[in-house]
Amino acid sequence: MSFERYVNEEVIQIAREIIAHRESICDHCLGRQFAQIGHGFTNAKRGRIIRKITGLKKKPGSCPVCRDFFKNLERLSEKIADALKGFEFKTFVVGTKLDEDLIKREEALWEDVGIKYCESIKSEINRELGKLIEKKTGKKAHRENPEITITLNTEGMDFKIEPASLYIYGRYKKLVRGIPQTKWDKYPETVEDIIAEPFMKETEGKAHSFHGMGREDIDARCLDWRPFVLEIKKPKKRNINLRKMEREVNKSKKVRISDLRFSNKEEVVKLKDARPDKTYRVIVEFEKSLNKEDLEKLKSLVGEIYQRTPTRVLHRRADVLRKRKVKEISFRMINNKKLELEIKGEAGLYIKELVTGDNGRTRPSLAEIIGKNPKVSELDVIKIHWKEGERKNGKDE
């Protein structure tokens, strides 16, 4: 359908007012004032048709609105397409940061003729530059979850390429003690570093973040599969072999991973919000020998536990009182001063303090009900209780 049919007396009158005061206005900037009229036309085409109908030709000179910006769009798209050759991606989005002078010139035009049918120059730049980049790269402009964001700055006519983070879901076991889950200056090695290292090499990423479903203490092992999402920031490569990555990580013998797949930011949120129960195995040593009555008292730990923030983490967490539940507890005597406990508790239950009492900050505790100065000598996470439907392919290979 021809655009001419939409050009009525009102459109002609507005166009005459624009051209009367801006005789060298380009077709893009003229047509953009009528962008909401008709569909399937570029602003440049709208401008040409309106100019033809009104008989008002473009006078020589630079466009007083865009300063001939659109003449440079083809060359700019070539530079961007060339810069994108080092990246693997399927989708992209274009954004524009307008310089103050261009904003003022556009707003001055709006003040003269109104904004009834117009769109912003930023929208036109993003769309038209996106179309040119699509042709040159074969990739798709896509506003929802783009893998590359291209930001143009009109002041210097330069641009920035920002790859979206790459998210990889998986599950890990921590097989050794003495390493934290995430980055910590005191420790040269972390679960995050061990897992991320081969991914960083393969993707040529700039940085990484690790999002786990909870965490275990540094001196505790995690012997059940703990879900995580690894975020690789600003990757150049996205098409990576996840099975190869799994094999590389598992060579460490310190951390084992499985069930890798590509993920997204939304899954990070769900994973962080998850609050599964956990079962721990704890080796507890007492200063004095235990008797039958002591062991009977263990049952009284099942139920509600009141815990103030442990002394050991007060330097980095608020001092608050939490209520958690011990759901199950069982034991095995190792000798008359040593017990192996299995404790199933709610997420957020501090197990070490459940044993020691933390000078009365956890009540009840093993120290309170039995006494004999109990100490934790070993702690392991042996079960993370979460929905079975979320653990498909959960075999321990």
Number of C-alpha atoms within 10 A of each C-alpha: 9 10 15 13 8 13 17 9 9 9 16 15 12 17 21 18 13 19 19 12 12 17 19 19 26 26 21 26 28 27 27 23 27 23 23 13 18 15 10 9 14 16 23 18 16 25 23 17 18 24 20 12 12 15 10 14 13 16 13 9 12 14 21 18 24 19 15 16 16 20 12 10 15 13 12 19 21 15 14 21 18 13 13 17 11 10 18 16 20 15 18 24 21 24 19 18 13 15 13 10 13 18 15 12 14 16 15 13 18 16 9 12 15 13 14 12 13 19 17 16 20 14 13 19 19 18 17 18 22 22 16 19 26 17 12 14 16 12 15 17 22 16 12 9 13 18 23 25 20 20 17 22 15 17 12 8 13 12 19 13 17 16 22 19 22 23 23 22 21 20 19 22 20 25 16 15 16 13 23 22 21 17 16 11 6 7 12 10 16 19 19 21 19 19 22 20 14 17 27 19 12 16 20 17 20 13 13 20 17 20 21 22 19 18 16 18 17 16 14 22 24 23 18 20 23 23 22 24 26 24 25 23 20 21 27 23 19 22 10 12 12 16 12 11 19 19 14 17 21 16 11 11 10 17 20 24 23 25 19 19 13 14 16 16 14 8 16 21 11 10 17 14 11 12 15 16 18 20 22 22 21 24 21 22 21 18 12 13 12 18 11 7 9 15 14 10 12 17 12 14 20 16 13 16 19 18 24 19 19 21 13 10 10 12 9 7 11 11 13 10 13 13 14 17 18 20 16 14 17 12 15 12 13 12 11 12 16 21 20 18 18 20 22 25 25 19 17 17 20 18 20 22 26 23 24 22 23 19 12 15 18 27 23 21 26 25 22 18 16 19 17 17 16 24 19 18 12 16 23 22 25 20 18 22 17 15 9 8 7 9 13 9 10 12 9 9 6
